[in-house]
């Protein structure tokens, strides 16, 4: 038994459903276009209103003059706010994770002092010079730190048997 289909006898596309879907699509696109046109018109009127306000305030006579002391006070408040914003832009958790990756066993960091120029001053203690050298090599080989300089080192003794090295170094943080 052989089944055959005669494609000429019947339409396989429901034109009524297709026309309804197309009509709904056109209505939806038209309503979205109308909504956007209203939004663009509102934005254009707001821009022109703000432009008129700016031009009006720039050409207005009889404004209150600002003294040099007021300008200086405002500049100092702006500098304080910028310093706070700059301190908050550093991702400290990410930075401490990167620093933790390069600190070897036997080294303890006691002080980390950041600078505005992305420079760090690090103080700490190491069990031996080998541990300190390992820290310096790790910092130099890391892609996150550059310009590593050992600023000072000195032997220290705690109690009768414990010895170590107290050090200070500086490096730049690469973002």
Secondary structure, DSSP 8 states (H G I E B T S, - for coil): ------TTSS--S-HHHHHHHHHHHHHHHHHHHHHHHHHHHHHHHHHHHHHHHHHHHHH-SS-----HHHHHHHHHHHHHHHHHHHHHTS-HHHHHHHHHHH--TTEEEEEEEE-TTSEEEEEEEESSHHHHHHHHHHHHH-TTEEEEEEEEEEEEEETTTEEEEEEEEEEEE--
